[in-house]
Amino acid sequence: MATTTETPMTEMPRHECWALVREAVVGRLATVLDGQPDIFPVNHVVDHGSVVIRTAKGAKLMGAAGHPVAFEVDGYDVEHRSAWSVVVKGRAVELTRLDDVLDAMELPLFPWHSSSKPHFLRIEASEVTGRRFVVAGGADEVETP
């Protein structure tokens, strides 16, 4: 991304990135399965410097468990006309030990629909990066019909 004086971009410190991940309602989990990239919207929770998600069997679990993944959240601050994006990279580990699963079940992480989501994945962060930038024009300059 090119940085200009009109749309300055700043790197965010790690603690600010984690705060934004904690506040985000939904994120996106990026995986590779059978050599093809895929991305899944997920709800999540931050726990001990990691991201925990809940899922069912399927492509998300197969593409993520035991593999490097990326997790991304972003947002827009209307008051300051700025946008931000945080990416967490790391390895996704399926929680299989009874103690780990019981601990995860205590987290405030609930499926958004009624299908069974008995599997938990923990993304052990190896890299956390974030950027904040001013949006040219901002939301208040959008014309309404």
C-alpha beads as a LAMMPS data file, in Angstrom:
LAMMPS data file: protein, C-alpha beads

145 atoms
144 bonds

1 atom types
1 bond types

-500.0 500.0 xlo xhi
-500.0 500.0 ylo yhi
-500.0 500.0 zlo zhi

Masses

1 110.0

Atoms # bond

1 1 1 0.000 0.000 0.000
2 1 1 1.419 3.384 -0.941
3 1 1 1.549 5.966 1.793
4 1 1 0.796 9.584 0.899
5 1 1 0.329 12.725 2.956
6 1 1 -3.404 12.562 2.136
7 1 1 -3.905 9.051 3.514
8 1 1 -1.246 8.405 6.166
9 1 1 -0.876 4.842 7.367
10 1 1 0.565 3.893 10.728
11 1 1 1.671 0.557 12.093
12 1 1 -0.053 -0.295 15.364
13 1 1 1.776 -1.704 18.379
14 1 1 1.068 -5.330 19.269
15 1 1 -0.995 -4.486 22.384
16 1 1 -3.305 -2.243 20.314
17 1 1 -3.696 -5.013 17.723
18 1 1 -4.751 -7.505 20.416
19 1 1 -7.217 -4.989 21.873
20 1 1 -8.891 -4.618 18.467
21 1 1 -9.015 -8.406 17.945
22 1 1 -10.693 -8.722 21.363
23 1 1 -13.338 -6.125 20.411
24 1 1 -14.079 -7.475 16.919
25 1 1 -17.311 -9.424 16.537
26 1 1 -16.271 -11.408 13.480
27 1 1 -12.968 -12.298 11.868
28 1 1 -11.794 -14.258 8.862
29 1 1 -9.758 -17.452 9.033
30 1 1 -7.555 -18.037 5.984
31 1 1 -6.356 -21.585 5.258
32 1 1 -5.053 -23.717 2.427
33 1 1 -6.753 -27.034 1.689
34 1 1 -5.688 -29.328 -1.159
35 1 1 -3.406 -26.575 -2.438
36 1 1 -6.238 -24.037 -2.697
37 1 1 -6.688 -20.972 -0.471
38 1 1 -9.951 -20.565 1.395
39 1 1 -11.321 -18.056 3.854
40 1 1 -14.056 -18.429 6.453
41 1 1 -15.917 -15.818 8.502
42 1 1 -15.808 -16.886 12.162
43 1 1 -16.640 -15.595 15.585
44 1 1 -13.767 -15.879 18.014
45 1 1 -12.345 -15.049 21.414
46 1 1 -8.862 -14.023 22.522
47 1 1 -7.441 -16.303 25.212
48 1 1 -3.914 -16.107 26.639
49 1 1 -2.391 -14.389 23.602
50 1 1 -4.096 -16.692 21.115
51 1 1 -7.298 -16.733 19.075
52 1 1 -9.813 -19.502 19.745
53 1 1 -12.605 -20.457 17.347
54 1 1 -15.236 -23.181 17.445
55 1 1 -16.121 -25.260 14.396
56 1 1 -17.641 -28.444 13.027
57 1 1 -15.923 -31.127 10.968
58 1 1 -15.275 -29.998 7.440
59 1 1 -13.037 -27.851 5.278
60 1 1 -12.318 -25.266 7.978
61 1 1 -11.113 -27.873 10.464
62 1 1 -9.199 -29.898 7.865
63 1 1 -7.532 -26.842 6.342
64 1 1 -6.572 -25.275 9.658
65 1 1 -5.761 -27.958 12.253
66 1 1 -2.026 -28.486 12.452
67 1 1 -1.269 -25.948 9.716
68 1 1 -0.131 -22.338 9.394
69 1 1 -3.111 -19.985 9.099
70 1 1 -3.893 -16.292 9.022
71 1 1 -6.684 -14.625 10.967
72 1 1 -7.841 -11.101 10.107
73 1 1 -10.171 -8.514 11.635
74 1 1 -10.803 -4.988 10.459
75 1 1 -12.991 -2.024 11.154
76 1 1 -13.859 1.579 10.472
77 1 1 -13.935 4.462 12.962
78 1 1 -16.599 6.897 11.717
79 1 1 -15.673 9.639 14.193
80 1 1 -12.018 9.737 13.071
81 1 1 -12.643 8.654 9.459
82 1 1 -10.023 5.967 9.812
83 1 1 -9.899 2.266 9.042
84 1 1 -7.790 -0.436 10.605
85 1 1 -6.778 -4.013 9.911
86 1 1 -5.094 -6.595 12.137
87 1 1 -3.611 -9.901 10.948
88 1 1 -2.628 -12.730 13.287
89 1 1 -0.440 -15.416 11.734
90 1 1 0.383 -18.692 13.404
91 1 1 -0.331 -22.370 13.641
92 1 1 -3.862 -23.620 14.314
93 1 1 -3.994 -26.411 16.862
94 1 1 -7.097 -28.493 17.491
95 1 1 -7.781 -28.806 21.189
96 1 1 -8.114 -32.514 21.917
97 1 1 -6.938 -32.949 25.523
98 1 1 -9.940 -33.128 27.841
99 1 1 -8.624 -30.333 30.111
100 1 1 -8.056 -28.030 27.120
101 1 1 -11.518 -28.719 25.681
102 1 1 -13.189 -28.147 29.060
103 1 1 -11.291 -24.863 29.464
104 1 1 -12.347 -23.786 25.955
105 1 1 -15.973 -24.622 26.722
106 1 1 -15.815 -22.063 29.550
107 1 1 -14.860 -19.271 27.109
108 1 1 -17.606 -16.876 25.929
109 1 1 -17.620 -18.459 22.463
110 1 1 -20.924 -19.689 21.090
111 1 1 -22.010 -20.854 17.618
112 1 1 -24.146 -18.325 15.771
113 1 1 -26.426 -20.995 14.357
114 1 1 -27.863 -24.236 15.655
115 1 1 -25.531 -26.742 13.990
116 1 1 -23.144 -28.644 16.227
117 1 1 -19.666 -27.087 16.579
118 1 1 -17.840 -29.522 18.875
119 1 1 -14.269 -28.724 17.765
120 1 1 -12.058 -25.931 19.083
121 1 1 -9.066 -24.475 17.260
122 1 1 -6.450 -22.322 18.937
123 1 1 -4.324 -20.094 16.713
124 1 1 -0.955 -19.847 18.441
125 1 1 0.225 -16.437 17.274
126 1 1 3.727 -16.169 15.826
127 1 1 3.122 -12.754 14.253
128 1 1 0.602 -9.994 14.986
129 1 1 0.534 -6.903 12.772
130 1 1 -1.874 -4.044 12.360
131 1 1 -2.298 -0.866 10.380
132 1 1 -4.475 2.169 10.821
133 1 1 -5.073 4.698 8.056
134 1 1 -7.183 7.728 7.268
135 1 1 -9.854 7.044 4.661
136 1 1 -9.794 9.562 1.841
137 1 1 -13.138 11.356 1.862
138 1 1 -14.434 9.448 4.875
139 1 1 -17.974 8.265 5.509
140 1 1 -19.434 11.744 5.949
141 1 1 -18.751 12.585 2.309
142 1 1 -20.756 9.657 0.936
143 1 1 -23.822 10.913 -0.917
144 1 1 -27.197 9.558 0.079
145 1 1 -29.960 9.030 -2.477

Bonds

1 1 1 2
2 1 2 3
3 1 3 4
4 1 4 5
5 1 5 6
6 1 6 7
7 1 7 8
8 1 8 9
9 1 9 10
10 1 10 11
11 1 11 12
12 1 12 13
13 1 13 14
14 1 14 15
15 1 15 16
16 1 16 17
17 1 17 18
18 1 18 19
19 1 19 20
20 1 20 21
21 1 21 22
22 1 22 23
23 1 23 24
24 1 24 25
25 1 25 26
26 1 26 27
27 1 27 28
28 1 28 29
29 1 29 30
30 1 30 31
31 1 31 32
32 1 32 33
33 1 33 34
34 1 34 35
35 1 35 36
36 1 36 37
37 1 37 38
38 1 38 39
39 1 39 40
40 1 40 41
41 1 41 42
42 1 42 43
43 1 43 44
44 1 44 45
45 1 45 46
46 1 46 47
47 1 47 48
48 1 48 49
49 1 49 50
50 1 50 51
51 1 51 52
52 1 52 53
53 1 53 54
54 1 54 55
55 1 55 56
56 1 56 57
57 1 57 58
58 1 58 59
59 1 59 60
60 1 60 61
61 1 61 62
62 1 62 63
63 1 63 64
64 1 64 65
65 1 65 66
66 1 66 67
67 1 67 68
68 1 68 69
69 1 69 70
70 1 70 71
71 1 71 72
72 1 72 73
73 1 73 74
74 1 74 75
75 1 75 76
76 1 76 77
77 1 77 78
78 1 78 79
79 1 79 80
80 1 80 81
81 1 81 82
82 1 82 83
83 1 83 84
84 1 84 85
85 1 85 86
86 1 86 87
87 1 87 88
88 1 88 89
89 1 89 90
90 1 90 91
91 1 91 92
92 1 92 93
93 1 93 94
94 1 94 95
95 1 95 96
96 1 96 97
97 1 97 98
98 1 98 99
99 1 99 100
100 1 100 101
101 1 101 102
102 1 102 103
103 1 103 104
104 1 104 105
105 1 105 106
106 1 106 107
107 1 107 108
108 1 108 109
109 1 109 110
110 1 110 111
111 1 111 112
112 1 112 113
113 1 113 114
114 1 114 115
115 1 115 116
116 1 116 117
117 1 117 118
118 1 118 119
119 1 119 120
120 1 120 121
121 1 121 122
122 1 122 123
123 1 123 124
124 1 124 125
125 1 125 126
126 1 126 127
127 1 127 128
128 1 128 129
129 1 129 130
130 1 130 131
131 1 131 132
132 1 132 133
133 1 133 134
134 1 134 135
135 1 135 136
136 1 136 137
137 1 137 138
138 1 138 139
139 1 139 140
140 1 140 141
141 1 141 142
142 1 142 143
143 1 143 144
144 1 144 145
